Amino acid sequence: MIVYHTEPHSQVIEISVEGKITDHDLRQAIERMRSDLENGKTRVLERIEHFTGMEPKALWTDLTLGVAVARKVTRAAVVADATWIHASMHLARFFTQAEVKAFHVNELEQARAWINA
């Protein structure tokens, strides 16, 4: 499941991921993000908790559609409960030039402060 949230006068897109990501949910999030990035939002805070994987089709969608959108992001904070997600953050440099920082789930407020700085 993907929950997508924005505030009207903020540059930040906040996305919450929980459980398994479906292709349908991912496509909807990518389309919203594409629109928001074209309208001045440039930062993303992604919360990932209890992640159980992605549908194979969603993985392909992420590679074919998501990467192009990610290149428009200037700063990204990833808040996650799994250490492997933190460890994989170095891979982000292949898909975006954004400044990326990982936070643990108990550091959500610090992540919000950093993404807004």
C-alpha positions as CSV (number, residue, x, y, z in Angstrom):
1,M,0.0,0.0,0.0
2,I,1.2,3.5,-0.8
3,V,-0.3,6.6,0.9
4,Y,0.6,9.9,-0.9
5,H,0.3,13.3,0.9
6,T,1.2,16.9,0.1
7,E,0.6,20.2,1.7
8,P,-0.4,23.2,-0.5
9,H,2.5,25.5,0.2
10,S,5.2,23.0,0.8
11,Q,8.0,21.7,-1.5
12,V,7.7,18.2,0.1
13,I,5.9,15.1,-1.1
14,E,5.4,12.6,1.7
15,I,4.9,9.0,0.8
16,S,4.1,6.1,3.2
17,V,4.8,2.5,2.1
18,E,3.5,-0.4,4.0
19,G,3.1,-4.1,3.1
20,K,3.3,-5.1,-0.5
21,I,3.5,-2.5,-3.4
22,T,1.1,-3.2,-6.2
23,D,1.7,-2.0,-9.8
24,H,-1.6,-0.1,-9.6
25,D,-0.6,1.8,-6.4
26,L,2.8,2.5,-7.8
27,R,1.5,3.9,-11.1
28,Q,-0.9,6.2,-9.3
29,A,1.9,7.5,-7.0
30,I,4.3,8.1,-9.9
31,E,1.6,10.0,-11.9
32,R,0.9,12.2,-8.8
33,M,4.6,12.7,-8.2
34,R,5.2,13.6,-11.9
35,S,2.5,16.3,-11.7
36,D,3.7,17.6,-8.3
37,L,7.3,17.8,-9.5
38,E,6.2,19.8,-12.5
39,N,4.3,22.2,-10.2
40,G,7.3,23.1,-7.9
41,K,7.5,20.3,-5.4
42,T,11.1,19.0,-5.4
43,R,11.6,17.1,-2.1
44,V,10.4,13.6,-1.1
45,L,10.0,12.1,2.4
46,E,9.4,8.4,2.1
47,R,8.3,6.3,5.1
48,I,8.8,2.6,4.7
49,E,7.4,0.3,7.4
50,H,6.6,-3.4,7.4
51,F,7.6,-3.6,3.7
52,T,6.9,-7.1,2.3
53,G,7.9,-6.6,-1.3
54,M,6.7,-5.5,-4.7
55,E,4.7,-7.2,-7.4
56,P,7.0,-8.1,-10.3
57,K,5.1,-5.8,-12.6
58,A,5.5,-3.0,-10.0
59,L,9.3,-3.5,-10.0
60,W,9.3,-3.1,-13.8
61,T,7.1,0.0,-13.5
62,D,9.5,1.5,-11.0
63,L,12.5,1.0,-13.3
64,T,10.8,2.2,-16.4
65,L,8.7,5.1,-15.1
66,G,9.9,5.9,-11.5
67,V,13.6,6.5,-12.4
68,A,12.8,9.4,-14.7
69,V,10.6,11.0,-12.1
70,A,13.3,10.4,-9.4
71,R,15.8,12.5,-11.4
72,K,13.6,15.6,-10.8
73,V,13.9,15.3,-7.0
74,T,16.5,17.5,-5.3
75,R,16.3,16.1,-1.7
76,A,15.0,12.8,-0.4
77,A,14.6,11.5,3.1
78,V,14.0,7.8,3.6
79,V,12.5,6.7,7.0
80,A,12.6,2.9,7.3
81,D,12.3,0.2,9.9
82,A,14.6,-2.3,8.0
83,T,18.4,-2.0,8.1
84,W,18.7,-3.4,4.6
85,I,16.8,-0.4,3.3
86,H,19.3,1.9,5.0
87,A,22.2,-0.1,3.5
88,S,20.8,0.1,0.0
89,M,20.6,3.9,0.0
90,H,24.0,4.1,-1.8
91,L,22.2,2.7,-4.9
92,A,20.1,5.9,-5.1
93,R,23.0,7.8,-6.6
94,F,22.6,5.7,-9.8
95,F,19.0,7.0,-10.2
96,T,19.0,10.5,-8.9
97,Q,21.3,13.4,-8.2
98,A,19.2,14.3,-5.2
99,E,20.8,14.6,-1.7
100,V,19.5,11.5,0.0
101,K,19.6,10.7,3.7
102,A,18.3,7.6,5.6
103,F,16.5,7.8,9.0
104,H,15.2,5.1,11.4
105,V,11.4,5.1,12.0
106,N,11.9,6.7,15.5
107,E,13.6,9.6,13.7
108,L,10.6,10.8,11.7
109,E,10.6,14.3,13.1
110,Q,14.4,14.7,12.4
111,A,13.7,13.5,8.8
112,R,11.0,16.1,8.4
113,A,13.2,18.9,9.8
114,W,16.0,17.8,7.4
115,I,13.8,17.6,4.3
116,N,12.4,21.1,5.0
117,A,15.8,22.7,5.8
